[in-house]
Amino acid sequence: MRKAVSATLVVLALAGFARAQDLSSTLSKVGSQYGQAYVAPAVDAFGMDLNSGLFHGASMSGLLPLGLHVYVGVQISGALIQGSEKSFNLSYLDTLNGQPANFVVTNAPTIYGNKDRGTVVITPTNTALPQQTDSTIGGLISTSIVPVPIPQIGLGSLFGTDVLVRFLPQVKISDYGKVQLFGIAVRHSISQYIPLVPIDIAVQLGFQNLSVTDTSGGDLMKASTFAANLEISKTFLMLTLYGGLQVESSSVDVSYTYNPGQSLPSVPVSFSLKGKNKFRALAGLSFSLGPVLINGDYSFGSMSAATLGIGIAI
């Protein structure tokens, strides 16, 4: 298998999937167009998770002198997988035993589908060859939620501006290499310019990058996300209600080797997929018990996601 498949395994391992190591051998059985449809829900879910949990209130004030604040915690975001994302239908042109053919795939499970296989009808363009019917590959991880934990630190505010940093140093994941995450988001208070406004208002801009290297230090994969949001919140003693609107994007590169069988040579496959979620609205609440801060929110977009966070805020 090519290196980026191992990278995809590491990404899925981050989400806690015990059987993620099976992805490389599963994808090796299918070509590019089928592979894209199969893994697309994972790319969507991964992007949705990374772009979640970027704030838990719009206030810039803290308990330190001069109103400064520090937050250290973890956000666990879970993208919700709908039934329509667990199977697909697809028609495409590929080769069978070295001959061009039309493939019609019906009710095939995606990576998040179950083990029940769909059907594929293969019609060679050479009419002298017979039509064939076969079964598709099965789903890899039957689930309705894809959770990803993300550690983060918040520092501020200076002139109404604070910084959120997401950082995971290079960590070895089983035998698949090392993974590293870095993200940064800058937030600025808008309510400071509006006298006597009864709520906190802020805007935020953030970028994240995930890189994976193999055991020899070679690059395996790089994924990236972008988010810009408008935040509002209102605090009542220990409870804060918050919400916001966010535009975002995400992308992941995938590479693997397709083994068509029949003593035919292997075919390298590579493609880039963009996460489908471009906009979300979210609402949540946070609760402060001394320095301990617990927050939870729900996001609505092309996908939905639930986020739970816990940390120390001073």
N, C-alpha and C positions, 0 to 999 in steps of 0.2 A: 504494500500500500504506500501511496505517496504521503508526504509528511503532513499535509493539511488535514487529512482524515484523522490522524492521531490528534491533531489540534482540536478537531471537533469533538473527539472523545473526551479530551480534557475539559472542554467547555461544558459538556453534558455531565461530566463527573462533578463539576462545581455545583450543579443543580442537585446533586445527591442521587444520581441514577446508578444503581449497582450494576446494571447490565449494559452500561454505555459502551463497554469495550466491544460489544457485538456490532456496532455500527459499521465499522470498516468492512467486515466480511459481508454484511448485508448489502451495502452499497456496491460492492464489487460485482454483484449479480445483475446490475441494471445500468443503462446508459444515462447520458446527461439529462435529457428531458424528464425521464422518470425520476432520476435522483433529485432534481430540483423540486418537483411536486412532493416528493417524499419528505424532504427535510425542511421545506418552507415553513411549516408551523413552528419548528424549533427555533428558526431564525427570528420569526415574529415574536415568540415568547421571550427569547433571550433579550431582544431589544426592548421589549415592554418592561421587563424586570430591571434592566440597567438604568432605564430612564425614570424609574419610580423612586420614591423615598428621598427626593432631593431637598425637601424642606418639611418642617413640622410646625410651622408658624411663620408669620411675617415680621414679628418683633425683632428689633436689633439690640434691645437692652439686655444686660446681664447683671450678675451679682458682684462682679469684680469692680474695683475702683474705676471711675470714669465711664461706668456703664459697659465695660468690656465683658465679653463672654467667651466661654470655651465649651464645646460639646464633643464628647467622645462616645461613640456607640456603634451599633450595628442595625441596619435596616434589612429586614427579610421580606422580599417582594415575591408574590406568586401570581404569575399570569394565568388566567383561566382559559382552558381549552374547551371550545364549543364542539358540539357533535359534527358540525360541518368541516371542522379542521382535523377530524380523525379519519377521513376517507376522501378519495378523489376519483374523478373520471378524466381520462386523457386520451387524445388521439395524436399520433405523431409518426414520422417516417424514420426508420432506423434500418439496421441490417440483421439478417438472420442467416447464420452459417455463411457469412460473407456476401449474401444476396440482399438487395434492398427490399424492404417490406413495410407495409402499413400496420401499425400497432394500435389497437383499440382497447384501452384499459377501462374496466368497469368495476366500481365499488372496491377499489384498492385501498387498503389501510395506509395512512401516513405513519410517520415515526411514532405518533401518539395513538395509533389505532390498536385494535386487538389482534390476536393471532389468526383470526378468521381471514382467509385469503380471498382476494377478488379474482376476476378472470381477465385474461388478455387474449384477444383474437388477433392472430398474425396472418396477414394476407400478402404473400409475395407479389411484387409488381410484375414478375414474370408469371403470366397466367398458366404456364405449363407446370408450375409447382403447386402442391396442394396447400390449402389453408390449414392452419393449426390453431388449436385452442389450448391454453395452458393456464396455470394459476400464478398469481402475483406473489411477491414476497409479503411476509406478514409484518405487522406493527412491531416496534421494538419496546416501547414503554407505554403501557395502557394507563393513562392518567388524565385527570381533568384539571390539574394544577401543576405549574412548574415553578418551584420555589428557588430563589437564589439569595443567599446572604451576602451583604455588602458592608464591610467596615468603613467608617467615615469619621472625619474630624472637622469640626467647625470652629473658626477663629474670627473674632471681630469685636465690636465694629469700630472702624476708623472713618470718620466723616460719613457715617451712615452706610458704610460698606463692609461686608464680611466675606469670608472665603470658606468654601467647603472643599475638603480634600478627601478623595477616596483612594486608598493605597493598599495594595497587597504585594509584598515583596515576592521575589521569585520563590515559589513553593513547588516542590517536587510532587507530582501526582502519579502514584504507582510507577509503572514502567513507561509512561507516555511522555516524560520530559518535565519541563517546568512552566508554570503559568505566572504571569505578572499583570496586575491591574493598576492603572493610574487614571484618576479623573479629577477635574477641578471645576468648580462652579463659583462664579462671582455674583454676589447679590447686593442690591442697592435699595435703600429705603426711599420710598416715594412719599410716604405720609409725613416725613420731616419737613416737606415743603408746603404742607397743607395745615394751617393753624387750626387747632381745636378739632381735628378730625377724630371721630370716636373709634376708628379701627386702625389697625396697622396694615400698610400696603407696601409691597416691595416687588422688584423685578429681578430675575435671575437668568444667567447665561452659563451653560455648562457643557463640557466636552469630556469624553471618556475613551480610553484606548485599552484594549486587551491584547497582550502579546504572549505567544507560546513558543518555547524553544525546545528542541530535542535534547537528548542526553549529551550530545556533543556540542551544544550551544548554538546549533543552526536554527534559523527562523522556521517556525511551523505555520503560524497564522497570526494575522492582525485583524481585529474587529474594532469598529469605532461607533460612537453614538454622539448625538448632539441634542440639546434641549434648551428652550427659552420659555420662561413662564412669567405670569403675573400672579402674585400671591396676595391674599387678604387673610386677616385673622382678628379675633377678638378674645381677650383674656378676661376670665372671671375667677379671681382668686387663684386656685390651683388648676383650673380647667381652661384650656384654650381651644376654641373652635377655629378651624382653618379650612381654606379651599383655594382653588386656583384654576387657571387655564394655561395649557402648555402646548407648544408646537415642538415637534421632535423628529428625529430620523435615526436610523441604525442600519448597519451593513456588515455582512460577514462573507469572507471568501471560503470556498470549499473546493478541495481537490482530492481525487482518488483515482484508482486504476480499475477500469472495467474489464473483467475477464469473461469474454463471450463464450469460451469453451470450444469444443470441436477442433482442438489443436490450433485455434486461431490466435494471433498475437494479442497481447493485452493492449488496451486503448486508454491512454491518459485522459482524464476528464477533469475539467476545472470550470467553475462558474462563480459569479458573485451574486448574492441575493440581498435585497433591501427589505428591512422590516416593514410591514404594511401599516403600522400605526404612525400617523402624522400629527394627530391632534388628540388631546385628552382634556377632560374636566375632572376635577377630583375634589373630594370633601373628606374631612377627617377631624379628629380631636386628639389632643395630647393632655396628659395628666402629670403634674409635678408633685412629687413627694420628697421634699427636701431637694437634694441634688439629683435624685433619680427622676428621669423623664421617660414616660412611656407614651408612645403615639401609635395611632392606627388610622389608615385612610383607605378609600376605595376610589379607583380611577375608572372612567368611562371613555372609551375611544373605539377604534376599529376592533380592539380587544379590550378586555377588562382585567384589572389587577387589584389585588388586596395587599396592603403593606402593613407590617407590624415592626415597630422599632423600640429599642430600649437603649438608654445611655445615661451618662452623667453630664448634667448641664449646670454650669456655674457662671 
